[in-house]
Amino acid sequence: MGDINVNEGKAVITLKCIGNMPMPVDVLITYRDGSQEMHYIPLNLMYGAKPAENNIQRIIHPEWKWVNPEYAFEINKM
């Protein structure tokens, strides 16, 4: 579950944790022009990031601490 807002010309995506199982998150963003970005958010209980699974541009964000119910990140392209 999540929300998308605009702040100073950048999209801010906020993800909300549902349930009790902390997990790393992959967010695939597809833009109107058809281009795609994979945003990977590792879990702070993990050791590093998993390897890329395909050739889509991948951005690795700071870890999501399992005690935080929400996580937000910005994207520059809209």
Residue, then its C-alpha position, 0 to 999 in steps of 0.5 A: m500500500g502506498d501514496i504518491n505526492v508531488n513536492e518541489g517538482k519531484a514525486v514522493i512515493t510513500l510505502k506503508c507496511i501491512g502485516n508483521m513480516p518485514m521484507p525487502v521491496d522492489v518497486l517497478i515504475t513505468y513512466r508515460d514514455g514507456s521507460q522503466e526504473m526498478h527501485y530496490i529498498p533493502l531491509n535493515l536486517m539483511y546484509g547488503a542488496k540482492p543482485a539485479e534480476n534483469n536489465i532494467q535500470r535499478i536504483i538501490h535506496p537506503e535500508w527500510k528499518w523494520v520498526n518504521p511503518e512507512y518508507a518514503f523516497e523521491i523520483n526525479k522524473m514524472 
